Amino acid sequence: MKILSLDLGIHTGWACNAEKGLEYGTINLRKSKKDTRGQIYYELNNWLIRMVWKNVERSDVDMVAYEMPHNRGGATTEMLNTFAGTVQMVCYIWKIPHRSVHSLTIKKFMTGSGKATKEDMIKAVQKKHPGIKDLDEHQADAIALLCFMKAEQLRNDIEHCPLRND
């Protein structure tokens, strides 16, 4: 199952378990300091469609996971909720399942503590993927979410595996 994981924000971190191996990066959704929120949402929408839609017949992604926005109020909360809504809309249009995961769940999975710092998360991701050297906090969070989703998938596969009667 090909999963696209997202750490939503102005600098959106992303990771995907592609056929060639782990792919990851960060996209800056603000192209100019003068960009309006509408332009930023438009950038996310267009980028996300390019990530999930590789051919006319079907999506190139089997599932999208994203870090659940925290509702602390203010402009940042409004933006993150709109980002989440944009992900949900694109997934609905392309019939791709999606799931949000709380940041504490991801942190606890990767480090054993829901209070892990950004540096702790980067170190945990680099420990799990020793070949990764340059990594920003957004990429680390997206890779950590991808690791969590793959572990959940494996757990579900094992739980639903029929027992053999030898």
N, C-alpha and C positions, 0 to 999 in steps of 0.2 A: 504494500500500500504506500503510495507516494503522498507524503504529508507536507504541506506548506505551513510553517509556524511563523507567527508574527508577534513582535514586541511593538505595539502600536505607539506612535508619537510623531512629532514633527520629524524626528530622525527615526524611521521605522526600521527595526532590525528584522531580518528574515532568515530562515533556514529551511532547507528542503533536502530530503533524502532522495537524491536523484540517482539515475542509473550509473552515472560516473562516480558516485560517492556523495559525500556531504557538500552541498553548495550553501553559501551564506553570504550575507552582505548587509549593508545599511543604505537606505534611500533617504535622501533629504527631500522632504515634500515641499519645503519652502524654497522656491527658486530665487526669490528676491525679498528683501525686507518689506517691500511694498505689497506683497501678496496678501490678498484678502483670505478669510477663512474659506470662502467658496472656491477660490483657486486651489487652495491646499487640499480640500476634499476632492476636487476634480483630479488633481495629480494622483491621489491615492487610488481613486476609482480606475483611472486609466492604467496605472502601474499594475494594480491587482488583476485587471482583466488580461494584461499581457502575460502575467505570471501563470494564470490558470488556463488560459485559452491558447493552445498551440495549434489546433486544427479545427476545422468546421464540424467534424463529426462528434467530438467529445472533448471534455476537459482533459488537460494533461496532469491534473492534480486530483487525487482521490478524496482528500479531506483537507480542511483548513482549520488550524487551531490558533487562537490568539489569547494574549494575556488579558484577563478581565479588567476593564477600566475601574479605577477606584473613584468613588463619588465623594469627593472632598469639597465640592462647590467651585464656583468660579469658571473662568474661561477655559482652563485646562480640562476640567471635567466635561464641559460641553463639547470640546474638541474630541476628547477620547471617546465619548459616547457616540459622536457622529462617525468617528473612524470605525467603531464597532458596528454601527448600523450600516456603514458602507460595505464592510466585509460581509455582513449578513445578506445584504441586497445582492451583491455579486454572486455569492454562493447560491442564493435562491434562483437567480436567473440561470446559472449554469448547472443547477441541480447537484451541488457539491455539499456534502454534510460539513457542518462546522461545529466547533466547540470552544467555549471560553474556559479558561482555567485561572484560578486565583493565584496571584503572585506568591503568596505564602505557601501554597501547595507545591509550586515549582521549586522554590527555595529549599523547602524541607526535603523534597525528593533529591535535589542535587547536593545539598550540603549537610543535611540532617537538622538544619535549623531554619525555621520560618523567618528568622531575623537576620539572615545573611546579608552582608553588604554587597555592593557592586563588585568590589575587589574579590570577595569570597566566591561570587558566582563566576567571575572570569577564571579564577584559579581552578574551580571545580570542573569547568568545561575543558580547560586545558589539560587537566589530569585525565579526564575521560577520553579526550582526543589529543594525544601528545604532539601530533604534527601541526597543530594550530599554534602559531606564534603571535601574530598581530591580531588582536581581537578587541573590539570596543564593547561597552556595556550592553548596547542594544543587540549586537550580534550574539553575545554570550547568553542573554536572556532568551533569544529566539532559539538558539541551539539547545539550551536547557529545556525549553518547552518541547522541542522536537524529541529529545531523549525521553522526557516524561510520556509523551504520546506513544512513542514506540514501545515503551515498557508497558503501558496500559493495553496496547494492542496485543502484545505477547501474552499478558495476563488473561485477556479475554479469549484469545485463541486457545490457551491451555484449558480454561474453564469450560469452553464449548467443544472441546475435542472429544469425539466419541471414544469410549473405551473398547479395546479389542477383546473379543472373547476367544482365547486360544484353547 
